[in-house]
Amino acid sequence: MSVTTDYKPIIGFTCGDINGIGIELIIKVLSDNRVLDICTPVVFANNKAINFYRKTLPELNLNLVPIKDSTKINPKQINLYNCWEEDVQITPGEMNDTGGKYAVLSLTVATEALKAGKIDGLVTAPIHKKNIQSSNFNHTGHTPFLKKSFGVNDVVMLMVADNMKIGLLTEHLPVKEVAAVIKKETILSKLQLINQSLKRDFGVVKPKIAVLGLNPHAGDEGLIGKEEIEIIKPAIKEAKQKEIFCFGPYSADAFFARGQYEKFDAVLSLYHDQGLIPFKSLSLGEGINFTAGLKAVRTSPDHGTAFDIAGKGIADETSTRQALFSCIDIIHNRIEFDTQRKNPLKKMSSVVVANAVDEKILED
């Protein structure tokens, strides 16, 4: 048995907005006892909050062991780390300060556990970007919060599915501000992180990365914008000099319509909707969000709080389940990658195979 399958990681779950669908999704995913065969779950929430939503799902059987000390994690049970003790009013479907407050509390406690190595990976349930804002939390979402928490210079919001991976150059930024922040250095940083993540987190020996253009038709040789000529192409050229196998810029509409994304291991999109619309349209509901560039592993479902269906017991847990599986897989892949680095002969043979595949793709 390989080193990756021998290890059963400890995976944390944040509860997300307590008035959204996050806790319901966690209950649905963890009610399958087979989860304990592949990981040790730790839910960062509150017993009363879990019980509130468990009553809306009477057909599911979920047993949790409350703990207050991370050293007491039970590998044979689903663990519940109580982040708060006070009674909290839960109002499914309502966006209010209470939902945001306890979403942040769960996230903060879980992130500290992740940083300290008390858990191996983290699956974050959906939060709402408006009601989480406070004097103590002024981030537009999980990704910038985690970037600051881990003290890294850059991260990539990488959307992952079996048939594609799309990284974002800019995340939750107004469209009118996108062009101003597109710099050669920023593109290079994202490409480097994506390239390294594909190798270490997803087992791709020689990644192939596509870069999308900013303007319609990728600028039409400067007729519809100069960013492709002045910024994006020079960034791609320099990235290749750094041994990053990347191509573009591609016109986004034709790129996805013609299925060109299938020839690449990842795509760098320049703004949110340019990448998320095709991703959510083509990933068939099984996509997840992964933060590339952190020393620890964090994933999440690729959807929001869904207040309109909260508390009704009808939320689809597919993406959350996939986020759990991906979190575990990435942890295993990192172990395997770090182990292989000690065996250069094995790595060399893999590169030879990858180069042959690259030549075939370019010929096609």
DRENKOLZA-812176 format. One record per residue (C-alpha): residue number from 1; residue in three letters; x, y, z. Coordinates in nm, 2 decimals, padded with zeros to 4 digits, m for minus. Layout:
BEGIN
@i=NUM&aa=ala&c1=X&c2=Y&c3=Z;
...
END
This chain:
BEGIN
@i=1&aa=met&c1=00.00&c2=00.00&c3=00.00;
@i=2&aa=ser&c1=00.13&c2=00.35&c3=m00.09;
@i=3&aa=val&c1=00.22&c2=00.61&c3=00.17;
@i=4&aa=thr&c1=m00.08&c2=00.82&c3=00.06;
@i=5&aa=thr&c1=m00.35&c2=00.56&c3=00.13;
@i=6&aa=asp&c1=m00.20&c2=00.46&c3=00.47;
@i=7&aa=tyr&c1=m00.26&c2=00.80&c3=00.62;
@i=8&aa=lys&c1=m00.60&c2=00.90&c3=00.74;
@i=9&aa=pro&c1=m00.60&c2=01.28&c3=00.77;
@i=10&aa=ile&c1=m00.79&c2=01.50&c3=01.02;
@i=11&aa=ile&c1=m01.03&c2=01.72&c3=00.83;
@i=12&aa=gly&c1=m01.20&c2=02.03&c3=00.98;
@i=13&aa=phe&c1=m01.53&c2=02.17&c3=00.87;
@i=14&aa=thr&c1=m01.64&c2=02.53&c3=00.94;
@i=15&aa=cys&c1=m02.01&c2=02.57&c3=00.98;
@i=16&aa=gly&c1=m02.05&c2=02.88&c3=00.75;
@i=17&aa=asp&c1=m02.34&c2=03.11&c3=00.80;
@i=18&aa=ile&c1=m02.56&c2=02.94&c3=01.06;
@i=19&aa=asn&c1=m02.87&c2=03.07&c3=00.88;
@i=20&aa=gly&c1=m02.76&c2=02.92&c3=00.54;
@i=21&aa=ile&c1=m02.73&c2=02.57&c3=00.41;
@i=22&aa=gly&c1=m02.38&c2=02.50&c3=00.55;
@i=23&aa=ile&c1=m02.47&c2=02.29&c3=00.85;
@i=24&aa=glu&c1=m02.73&c2=02.10&c3=00.66;
@i=25&aa=leu&c1=m02.46&c2=02.01&c3=00.40;
@i=26&aa=ile&c1=m02.22&c2=01.90&c3=00.66;
@i=27&aa=ile&c1=m02.48&c2=01.67&c3=00.83;
@i=28&aa=lys&c1=m02.56&c2=01.51&c3=00.49;
@i=29&aa=val&c1=m02.20&c2=01.44&c3=00.40;
@i=30&aa=leu&c1=m02.09&c2=01.31&c3=00.75;
@i=31&aa=ser&c1=m02.40&c2=01.10&c3=00.80;
@i=32&aa=asp&c1=m02.24&c2=00.85&c3=00.57;
@i=33&aa=asn&c1=m02.03&c2=00.64&c3=00.81;
@i=34&aa=arg&c1=m01.78&c2=00.54&c3=00.54;
@i=35&aa=val&c1=m01.63&c2=00.89&c3=00.58;
@i=36&aa=leu&c1=m01.46&c2=00.76&c3=00.89;
@i=37&aa=asp&c1=m01.27&c2=00.51&c3=00.67;
@i=38&aa=ile&c1=m01.09&c2=00.79&c3=00.49;
@i=39&aa=cys&c1=m01.06&c2=01.08&c3=00.74;
@i=40&aa=thr&c1=m01.12&c2=01.20&c3=01.09;
@i=41&aa=pro&c1=m01.38&c2=01.48&c3=01.08;
@i=42&aa=val&c1=m01.39&c2=01.77&c3=01.32;
@i=43&aa=val&c1=m01.68&c2=02.02&c3=01.29;
@i=44&aa=phe&c1=m01.61&c2=02.36&c3=01.43;
@i=45&aa=ala&c1=m01.96&c2=02.48&c3=01.54;
@i=46&aa=asn&c1=m02.19&c2=02.44&c3=01.83;
@i=47&aa=asn&c1=m02.39&c2=02.14&c3=01.95;
@i=48&aa=lys&c1=m02.72&c2=02.33&c3=01.96;
@i=49&aa=ala&c1=m02.67&c2=02.46&c3=01.61;
@i=50&aa=ile&c1=m02.60&c2=02.11&c3=01.48;
@i=51&aa=asn&c1=m02.91&c2=01.97&c3=01.66;
@i=52&aa=phe&c1=m03.13&c2=02.25&c3=01.52;
@i=53&aa=tyr&c1=m03.06&c2=02.14&c3=01.16;
@i=54&aa=arg&c1=m03.04&c2=01.77&c3=01.25;
@i=55&aa=lys&c1=m03.41&c2=01.79&c3=01.34;
@i=56&aa=thr&c1=m03.49&c2=01.90&c3=00.99;
@i=57&aa=leu&c1=m03.32&c2=01.58&c3=00.86;
@i=58&aa=pro&c1=m03.48&c2=01.31&c3=01.07;
@i=59&aa=glu&c1=m03.40&c2=01.04&c3=00.82;
@i=60&aa=leu&c1=m03.03&c2=01.08&c3=00.87;
@i=61&aa=asn&c1=m02.83&c2=00.93&c3=01.15;
@i=62&aa=leu&c1=m02.54&c2=01.14&c3=01.27;
@i=63&aa=asn&c1=m02.35&c2=01.09&c3=01.60;
@i=64&aa=leu&c1=m02.10&c2=01.35&c3=01.71;
@i=65&aa=val&c1=m01.86&c2=01.36&c3=02.00;
@i=66&aa=pro&c1=m01.83&c2=01.71&c3=02.16;
@i=67&aa=ile&c1=m01.48&c2=01.81&c3=02.24;
@i=68&aa=lys&c1=m01.32&c2=02.13&c3=02.38;
@i=69&aa=asp&c1=m00.96&c2=02.03&c3=02.34;
@i=70&aa=ser&c1=m00.80&c2=01.95&c3=02.00;
@i=71&aa=thr&c1=m00.58&c2=01.69&c3=02.17;
@i=72&aa=lys&c1=m00.90&c2=01.49&c3=02.24;
@i=73&aa=ile&c1=m00.99&c2=01.43&c3=01.88;
@i=74&aa=asn&c1=m01.13&c2=01.08&c3=01.84;
@i=75&aa=pro&c1=m01.03&c2=00.91&c3=01.51;
@i=76&aa=lys&c1=m01.32&c2=00.66&c3=01.53;
@i=77&aa=gln&c1=m01.59&c2=00.93&c3=01.57;
@i=78&aa=ile&c1=m01.71&c2=01.25&c3=01.41;
@i=79&aa=asn&c1=m01.59&c2=01.52&c3=01.64;
@i=80&aa=leu&c1=m01.77&c2=01.85&c3=01.73;
@i=81&aa=tyr&c1=m01.54&c2=02.13&c3=01.85;
@i=82&aa=asn&c1=m01.77&c2=02.37&c3=02.04;
@i=83&aa=cys&c1=m01.66&c2=02.72&c3=01.93;
@i=84&aa=trp&c1=m01.93&c2=02.89&c3=02.15;
@i=85&aa=glu&c1=m02.15&c2=02.80&c3=02.44;
@i=86&aa=glu&c1=m02.41&c2=03.07&c3=02.44;
@i=87&aa=asp&c1=m02.76&c2=03.02&c3=02.31;
@i=88&aa=val&c1=m02.79&c2=03.16&c3=01.96;
@i=89&aa=gln&c1=m03.11&c2=03.22&c3=01.77;
@i=90&aa=ile&c1=m03.10&c2=03.05&c3=01.43;
@i=91&aa=thr&c1=m03.33&c2=03.19&c3=01.16;
@i=92&aa=pro&c1=m03.29&c2=02.99&c3=00.84;
@i=93&aa=gly&c1=m03.30&c2=03.19&c3=00.53;
@i=94&aa=glu&c1=m03.24&c2=03.52&c3=00.70;
@i=95&aa=met&c1=m02.92&c2=03.73&c3=00.64;
@i=96&aa=asn&c1=m02.83&c2=03.90&c3=00.97;
@i=97&aa=asp&c1=m02.54&c2=03.99&c3=01.19;
@i=98&aa=thr&c1=m02.58&c2=03.68&c3=01.39;
@i=99&aa=gly&c1=m02.52&c2=03.45&c3=01.10;
@i=100&aa=gly&c1=m02.21&c2=03.65&c3=01.00;
@i=101&aa=lys&c1=m02.07&c2=03.66&c3=01.36;
@i=102&aa=tyr&c1=m02.07&c2=03.29&c3=01.42;
@i=103&aa=ala&c1=m01.95&c2=03.21&c3=01.07;
@i=104&aa=val&c1=m01.64&c2=03.42&c3=01.14;
@i=105&aa=leu&c1=m01.60&c2=03.26&c3=01.48;
@i=106&aa=ser&c1=m01.61&c2=02.91&c3=01.34;
@i=107&aa=leu&c1=m01.37&c2=03.01&c3=01.06;
@i=108&aa=thr&c1=m01.12&c2=03.18&c3=01.29;
@i=109&aa=val&c1=m01.10&c2=02.89&c3=01.54;
@i=110&aa=ala&c1=m01.07&c2=02.64&c3=01.26;
@i=111&aa=thr&c1=m00.80&c2=02.84&c3=01.08;
@i=112&aa=glu&c1=m00.59&c2=02.86&c3=01.40;
@i=113&aa=ala&c1=m00.62&c2=02.48&c3=01.43;
@i=114&aa=leu&c1=m00.51&c2=02.44&c3=01.07;
@i=115&aa=lys&c1=m00.21&c2=02.68&c3=01.12;
@i=116&aa=ala&c1=m00.11&c2=02.49&c3=01.43;
@i=117&aa=gly&c1=m00.12&c2=02.15&c3=01.25;
@i=118&aa=lys&c1=m00.39&c2=02.02&c3=01.48;
@i=119&aa=ile&c1=m00.60&c2=01.94&c3=01.16;
@i=120&aa=asp&c1=m00.45&c2=01.84&c3=00.83;
@i=121&aa=gly&c1=m00.71&c2=02.01&c3=00.60;
@i=122&aa=leu&c1=m01.01&c2=02.24&c3=00.61;
@i=123&aa=val&c1=m01.34&c2=02.23&c3=00.43;
@i=124&aa=thr&c1=m01.52&c2=02.57&c3=00.46;
@i=125&aa=ala&c1=m01.90&c2=02.60&c3=00.44;
@i=126&aa=pro&c1=m02.04&c2=02.90&c3=00.26;
@i=127&aa=ile&c1=m02.04&c2=03.25&c3=00.42;
@i=128&aa=his&c1=m02.21&c2=03.57&c3=00.30;
@i=129&aa=lys&c1=m01.96&c2=03.84&c3=00.20;
@i=130&aa=lys&c1=m02.18&c2=04.12&c3=00.34;
@i=131&aa=asn&c1=m02.28&c2=04.01&c3=00.69;
@i=132&aa=ile&c1=m01.93&c2=03.89&c3=00.78;
@i=133&aa=gln&c1=m01.79&c2=04.24&c3=00.77;
@i=134&aa=ser&c1=m01.69&c2=04.39&c3=01.10;
@i=135&aa=ser&c1=m01.40&c2=04.58&c3=01.26;
@i=136&aa=asn&c1=m01.23&c2=04.24&c3=01.31;
@i=137&aa=phe&c1=m01.31&c2=04.09&c3=00.97;
@i=138&aa=asn&c1=m01.28&c2=04.31&c3=00.66;
@i=139&aa=his&c1=m01.22&c2=04.06&c3=00.39;
@i=140&aa=thr&c1=m01.42&c2=03.98&c3=00.08;
@i=141&aa=gly&c1=m01.42&c2=03.61&c3=00.14;
@i=142&aa=his&c1=m01.23&c2=03.30&c3=00.26;
@i=143&aa=thr&c1=m00.94&c2=03.34&c3=00.01;
@i=144&aa=pro&c1=m00.81&c2=03.69&c3=00.12;
@i=145&aa=phe&c1=m00.87&c2=03.60&c3=00.49;
@i=146&aa=leu&c1=m00.66&c2=03.28&c3=00.46;
@i=147&aa=lys&c1=m00.39&c2=03.47&c3=00.27;
@i=148&aa=lys&c1=m00.35&c2=03.71&c3=00.55;
@i=149&aa=ser&c1=m00.38&c2=03.45&c3=00.82;
@i=150&aa=phe&c1=m00.10&c2=03.24&c3=00.68;
@i=151&aa=gly&c1=00.11&c2=03.55&c3=00.60;
@i=152&aa=val&c1=00.18&c2=03.46&c3=00.24;
@i=153&aa=asn&c1=00.25&c2=03.70&c3=m00.04;
@i=154&aa=asp&c1=00.00&c2=03.56&c3=m00.28;
@i=155&aa=val&c1=m00.26&c2=03.28&c3=m00.33;
@i=156&aa=val&c1=m00.48&c2=03.16&c3=m00.61;
@i=157&aa=met&c1=m00.85&c2=03.10&c3=m00.60;
@i=158&aa=leu&c1=m00.85&c2=02.78&c3=m00.80;
@i=159&aa=met&c1=m01.18&c2=02.63&c3=m00.91;
@i=160&aa=val&c1=m01.14&c2=02.25&c3=m00.95;
@i=161&aa=ala&c1=m01.34&c2=01.99&c3=m01.13;
@i=162&aa=asp&c1=m01.26&c2=01.66&c3=m01.30;
@i=163&aa=asn&c1=m01.28&c2=01.82&c3=m01.64;
@i=164&aa=met&c1=m01.11&c2=02.16&c3=m01.57;
@i=165&aa=lys&c1=m00.93&c2=02.38&c3=m01.33;
@i=166&aa=ile&c1=m00.96&c2=02.76&c3=m01.35;
@i=167&aa=gly&c1=m00.75&c2=03.00&c3=m01.15;
@i=168&aa=leu&c1=m00.85&c2=03.36&c3=m01.10;
@i=169&aa=leu&c1=m00.61&c2=03.66&c3=m01.14;
@i=170&aa=thr&c1=m00.86&c2=03.88&c3=m00.96;
@i=171&aa=glu&c1=m01.14&c2=03.76&c3=m00.73;
@i=172&aa=his&c1=m01.43&c2=03.96&c3=m00.59;
@i=173&aa=leu&c1=m01.34&c2=04.29&c3=m00.76;
@i=174&aa=pro&c1=m01.57&c2=04.53&c3=m00.94;
@i=175&aa=val&c1=m01.54&c2=04.49&c3=m01.31;
@i=176&aa=lys&c1=m01.45&c2=04.86&c3=m01.35;
@i=177&aa=glu&c1=m01.14&c2=04.80&c3=m01.14;
@i=178&aa=val&c1=m01.01&c2=04.49&c3=m01.31;
@i=179&aa=ala&c1=m00.80&c2=04.64&c3=m01.58;
@i=180&aa=ala&c1=m00.61&c2=04.86&c3=m01.35;
@i=181&aa=val&c1=m00.48&c2=04.57&c3=m01.14;
@i=182&aa=ile&c1=m00.36&c2=04.35&c3=m01.43;
@i=183&aa=lys&c1=00.02&c2=04.37&c3=m01.41;
@i=184&aa=lys&c1=00.29&c2=04.15&c3=m01.56;
@i=185&aa=glu&c1=00.41&c2=04.07&c3=m01.21;
@i=186&aa=thr&c1=00.07&c2=03.97&c3=m01.09;
@i=187&aa=ile&c1=00.02&c2=03.73&c3=m01.38;
@i=188&aa=leu&c1=00.36&c2=03.58&c3=m01.33;
@i=189&aa=ser&c1=00.29&c2=03.52&c3=m00.96;
@i=190&aa=lys&c1=m00.04&c2=03.35&c3=m01.03;
@i=191&aa=leu&c1=00.11&c2=03.13&c3=m01.30;
@i=192&aa=gln&c1=00.39&c2=03.03&c3=m01.07;
@i=193&aa=leu&c1=00.15&c2=02.93&c3=m00.80;
@i=194&aa=ile&c1=m00.08&c2=02.74&c3=m01.03;
@i=195&aa=asn&c1=00.22&c2=02.56&c3=m01.19;
@i=196&aa=gln&c1=00.35&c2=02.45&c3=m00.85;
@i=197&aa=ser&c1=00.00&c2=02.35&c3=m00.73;
@i=198&aa=leu&c1=m00.06&c2=02.14&c3=m01.03;
@i=199&aa=lys&c1=00.26&c2=01.95&c3=m00.96;
@i=200&aa=arg&c1=00.24&c2=01.91&c3=m00.59;
@i=201&aa=asp&c1=m00.14&c2=01.91&c3=m00.52;
@i=202&aa=phe&c1=m00.27&c2=01.73&c3=m00.83;
@i=203&aa=gly&c1=00.02&c2=01.52&c3=m00.95;
@i=204&aa=val&c1=00.07&c2=01.68&c3=m01.29;
@i=205&aa=val&c1=00.43&c2=01.63&c3=m01.39;
@i=206&aa=lys&c1=00.46&c2=01.90&c3=m01.65;
@i=207&aa=pro&c1=00.16&c2=02.13&c3=m01.63;
@i=208&aa=lys&c1=00.01&c2=02.30&c3=m01.94;
@i=209&aa=ile&c1=m00.16&c2=02.63&c3=m01.85;
@i=210&aa=ala&c1=m00.38&c2=02.85&c3=m02.08;
@i=211&aa=val&c1=m00.40&c2=03.23&c3=m02.02;
@i=212&aa=leu&c1=m00.72&c2=03.41&c3=m02.12;
@i=213&aa=gly&c1=m00.72&c2=03.76&c3=m02.27;
@i=214&aa=leu&c1=m00.89&c2=04.06&c3=m02.10;
@i=215&aa=asn&c1=m01.06&c2=04.22&c3=m02.40;
@i=216&aa=pro&c1=m01.31&c2=04.07&c3=m02.65;
@i=217&aa=his&c1=m01.13&c2=03.86&c3=m02.91;
@i=218&aa=ala&c1=m00.82&c2=03.89&c3=m02.69;
@i=219&aa=gly&c1=m00.78&c2=04.25&c3=m02.81;
@i=220&aa=asp&c1=m00.78&c2=04.18&c3=m03.18;
@i=221&aa=glu&c1=m00.41&c2=04.27&c3=m03.21;
@i=222&aa=gly&c1=m00.46&c2=04.59&c3=m03.02;
@i=223&aa=leu&c1=m00.78&c2=04.71&c3=m03.20;
@i=224&aa=ile&c1=m00.99&c2=04.64&c3=m02.88;
@i=225&aa=gly&c1=m00.75&c2=04.71&c3=m02.60;
@i=226&aa=lys&c1=m00.37&c2=04.70&c3=m02.55;
@i=227&aa=glu&c1=m00.35&c2=04.48&c3=m02.24;
@i=228&aa=glu&c1=m00.28&c2=04.16&c3=m02.43;
@i=229&aa=ile&c1=00.01&c2=04.32&c3=m02.62;
@i=230&aa=glu&c1=00.16&c2=04.53&c3=m02.35;
@i=231&aa=ile&c1=00.11&c2=04.31&c3=m02.04;
@i=232&aa=ile&c1=m00.03&c2=03.96&c3=m02.09;
@i=233&aa=lys&c1=00.20&c2=03.84&c3=m02.38;
@i=234&aa=pro&c1=00.52&c2=03.97&c3=m02.21;
@i=235&aa=ala&c1=00.41&c2=03.79&c3=m01.89;
@i=236&aa=ile&c1=00.36&c2=03.47&c3=m02.08;
@i=237&aa=lys&c1=00.70&c2=03.50&c3=m02.25;
@i=238&aa=glu&c1=00.87&c2=03.56&c3=m01.92;
@i=239&aa=ala&c1=00.68&c2=03.27&c3=m01.76;
@i=240&aa=lys&c1=00.81&c2=03.04&c3=m02.03;
@i=241&aa=gln&c1=01.16&c2=03.15&c3=m01.95;
@i=242&aa=lys&c1=01.09&c2=03.04&c3=m01.59;
@i=243&aa=glu&c1=01.00&c2=02.69&c3=m01.73;
@i=244&aa=ile&c1=00.63&c2=02.74&c3=m01.69;
@i=245&aa=phe&c1=00.46&c2=02.57&c3=m01.99;
@i=246&aa=cys&c1=00.19&c2=02.83&c3=m02.07;
@i=247&aa=phe&c1=00.01&c2=02.96&c3=m02.38;
@i=248&aa=gly&c1=m00.22&c2=03.25&c3=m02.48;
@i=249&aa=pro&c1=m00.38&c2=03.49&c3=m02.45;
@i=250&aa=tyr&c1=m00.69&c2=03.32&c3=m02.57;
@i=251&aa=ser&c1=m01.03&c2=03.48&c3=m02.65;
@i=252&aa=ala&c1=m01.24&c2=03.35&c3=m02.37;
@i=253&aa=asp&c1=m01.56&c2=03.29&c3=m02.56;
@i=254&aa=ala&c1=m01.40&c2=03.08&c3=m02.83;
@i=255&aa=phe&c1=m01.17&c2=02.91&c3=m02.59;
@i=256&aa=phe&c1=m01.46&c2=02.75&c3=m02.39;
@i=257&aa=ala&c1=m01.70&c2=02.71&c3=m02.68;
@i=258&aa=arg&c1=m01.45&c2=02.51&c3=m02.88;
@i=259&aa=gly&c1=m01.35&c2=02.30&c3=m02.58;
@i=260&aa=gln&c1=m00.99&c2=02.42&c3=m02.59;
@i=261&aa=tyr&c1=m00.98&c2=02.40&c3=m02.21;
@i=262&aa=glu&c1=m00.97&c2=02.02&c3=m02.24;
@i=263&aa=lys&c1=m00.61&c2=02.04&c3=m02.38;
@i=264&aa=phe&c1=m00.48&c2=02.22&c3=m02.07;
@i=265&aa=asp&c1=m00.43&c2=02.12&c3=m01.71;
@i=266&aa=ala&c1=m00.54&c2=02.47&c3=m01.59;
@i=267&aa=val&c1=m00.67&c2=02.80&c3=m01.71;
@i=268&aa=leu&c1=m00.58&c2=03.14&c3=m01.58;
@i=269&aa=ser&c1=m00.89&c2=03.37&c3=m01.59;
@i=270&aa=leu&c1=m00.84&c2=03.74&c3=m01.55;
@i=271&aa=tyr&c1=m01.16&c2=03.82&c3=m01.36;
@i=272&aa=his&c1=m01.44&c2=03.65&c3=m01.17;
@i=273&aa=asp&c1=m01.72&c2=03.60&c3=m01.41;
@i=274&aa=gln&c1=m01.48&c2=03.52&c3=m01.70;
@i=275&aa=gly&c1=m01.38&c2=03.21&c3=m01.52;
@i=276&aa=leu&c1=m01.67&c2=03.12&c3=m01.30;
@i=277&aa=ile&c1=m01.95&c2=03.13&c3=m01.56;
@i=278&aa=pro&c1=m01.79&c2=02.86&c3=m01.78;
@i=279&aa=phe&c1=m01.67&c2=02.67&c3=m01.48;
@i=280&aa=lys&c1=m02.01&c2=02.64&c3=m01.32;
@i=281&aa=ser&c1=m02.17&c2=02.57&c3=m01.65;
@i=282&aa=leu&c1=m01.93&c2=02.29&c3=m01.75;
@i=283&aa=ser&c1=m01.83&c2=02.13&c3=m01.42;
@i=284&aa=leu&c1=m02.17&c2=01.96&c3=m01.39;
@i=285&aa=gly&c1=m02.23&c2=02.06&c3=m01.02;
@i=286&aa=glu&c1=m01.92&c2=01.88&c3=m00.89;
@i=287&aa=gly&c1=m01.68&c2=02.17&c3=m00.88;
@i=288&aa=ile&c1=m01.50&c2=02.29&c3=m00.57;
@i=289&aa=asn&c1=m01.29&c2=02.59&c3=m00.46;
@i=290&aa=phe&c1=m00.93&c2=02.53&c3=m00.36;
@i=291&aa=thr&c1=m00.69&c2=02.79&c3=m00.22;
@i=292&aa=ala&c1=m00.35&c2=02.73&c3=m00.39;
@i=293&aa=gly&c1=m00.04&c2=02.87&c3=m00.24;
@i=294&aa=leu&c1=m00.10&c2=02.79&c3=00.13;
@i=295&aa=lys&c1=00.11&c2=02.55&c3=00.33;
@i=296&aa=ala&c1=m00.21&c2=02.38&c3=00.44;
@i=297&aa=val&c1=m00.50&c2=02.25&c3=00.24;
@i=298&aa=arg&c1=m00.84&c2=02.43&c3=00.22;
@i=299&aa=thr&c1=m01.13&c2=02.35&c3=00.00;
@i=300&aa=ser&c1=m01.50&c2=02.45&c3=m00.02;
@i=301&aa=pro&c1=m01.81&c2=02.39&c3=m00.23;
@i=302&aa=asp&c1=m01.84&c2=02.62&c3=m00.53;
@i=303&aa=his&c1=m02.17&c2=02.78&c3=m00.42;
@i=304&aa=gly&c1=m02.30&c2=03.03&c3=m00.17;
@i=305&aa=thr&c1=m02.53&c2=03.03&c3=00.14;
@i=306&aa=ala&c1=m02.85&c2=02.96&c3=m00.06;
@i=307&aa=phe&c1=m03.07&c2=03.15&c3=00.19;
@i=308&aa=asp&c1=m03.38&c2=03.08&c3=m00.03;
@i=309&aa=ile&c1=m03.37&c2=02.70&c3=00.06;
@i=310&aa=ala&c1=m03.20&c2=02.71&c3=00.40;
@i=311&aa=gly&c1=m03.37&c2=02.49&c3=00.66;
@i=312&aa=lys&c1=m03.58&c2=02.30&c3=00.41;
@i=313&aa=gly&c1=m03.36&c2=02.00&c3=00.39;
@i=314&aa=ile&c1=m03.33&c2=02.01&c3=00.01;
@i=315&aa=ala&c1=m02.98&c2=02.15&c3=m00.03;
@i=316&aa=asp&c1=m02.76&c2=01.94&c3=m00.27;
@i=317&aa=glu&c1=m02.45&c2=01.82&c3=m00.08;
@i=318&aa=thr&c1=m02.26&c2=01.70&c3=m00.39;
@i=319&aa=ser&c1=m02.01&c2=01.99&c3=m00.40;
@i=320&aa=thr&c1=m01.94&c2=01.97&c3=m00.03;
@i=321&aa=arg&c1=m01.88&c2=01.60&c3=m00.05;
@i=322&aa=gln&c1=m01.64&c2=01.66&c3=m00.34;
@i=323&aa=ala&c1=m01.47&c2=01.93&c3=m00.14;
@i=324&aa=leu&c1=m01.40&c2=01.67&c3=00.13;
@i=325&aa=phe&c1=m01.27&c2=01.42&c3=m00.12;
@i=326&aa=ser&c1=m01.05&c2=01.68&c3=m00.29;
@i=327&aa=cys&c1=m00.91&c2=01.79&c3=00.04;
@i=328&aa=ile&c1=m00.81&c2=01.44&c3=00.13;
@i=329&aa=asp&c1=m00.67&c2=01.37&c3=m00.22;
@i=330&aa=ile&c1=m00.46&c2=01.69&c3=m00.21;
@i=331&aa=ile&c1=m00.31&c2=01.60&c3=00.13;
@i=332&aa=his&c1=m00.22&c2=01.26&c3=m00.01;
@i=333&aa=asn&c1=m00.08&c2=01.41&c3=m00.33;
@i=334&aa=arg&c1=00.15&c2=01.64&c3=m00.13;
@i=335&aa=ile&c1=00.28&c2=01.35&c3=00.07;
@i=336&aa=glu&c1=00.35&c2=01.15&c3=m00.25;
@i=337&aa=phe&c1=00.51&c2=01.45&c3=m00.42;
@i=338&aa=asp&c1=00.74&c2=01.53&c3=m00.12;
@i=339&aa=thr&c1=00.84&c2=01.16&c3=m00.11;
@i=340&aa=gln&c1=00.91&c2=01.14&c3=m00.48;
@i=341&aa=arg&c1=01.14&c2=01.44&c3=m00.46;
@i=342&aa=lys&c1=01.38&c2=01.21&c3=m00.28;
@i=343&aa=asn&c1=01.38&c2=00.97&c3=m00.58;
@i=344&aa=pro&c1=01.50&c2=01.16&c3=m00.89;
@i=345&aa=leu&c1=01.51&c2=00.85&c3=m01.11;
@i=346&aa=lys&c1=01.13&c2=00.80&c3=m01.07;
@i=347&aa=lys&c1=01.08&c2=01.17&c3=m01.14;
@i=348&aa=met&c1=01.29&c2=01.16&c3=m01.45;
@i=349&aa=ser&c1=01.09&c2=00.88&c3=m01.61;
@i=350&aa=ser&c1=00.77&c2=01.07&c3=m01.54;
@i=351&aa=val&c1=00.90&c2=01.37&c3=m01.72;
@i=352&aa=val&c1=00.99&c2=01.17&c3=m02.03;
@i=353&aa=val&c1=00.63&c2=01.04&c3=m02.05;
@i=354&aa=ala&c1=00.50&c2=01.39&c3=m02.00;
@i=355&aa=asn&c1=00.71&c2=01.54&c3=m02.28;
@i=356&aa=ala&c1=00.59&c2=01.27&c3=m02.52;
@i=357&aa=val&c1=00.23&c2=01.37&c3=m02.43;
@i=358&aa=asp&c1=00.31&c2=01.74&c3=m02.48;
@i=359&aa=glu&c1=00.45&c2=01.68&c3=m02.83;
@i=360&aa=lys&c1=00.14&c2=01.48&c3=m02.93;
@i=361&aa=ile&c1=m00.09&c2=01.77&c3=m02.80;
@i=362&aa=leu&c1=00.10&c2=02.03&c3=m03.00;
@i=363&aa=glu&c1=00.09&c2=01.82&c3=m03.31;
@i=364&aa=asp&c1=m00.29&c2=01.79&c3=m03.28;
END
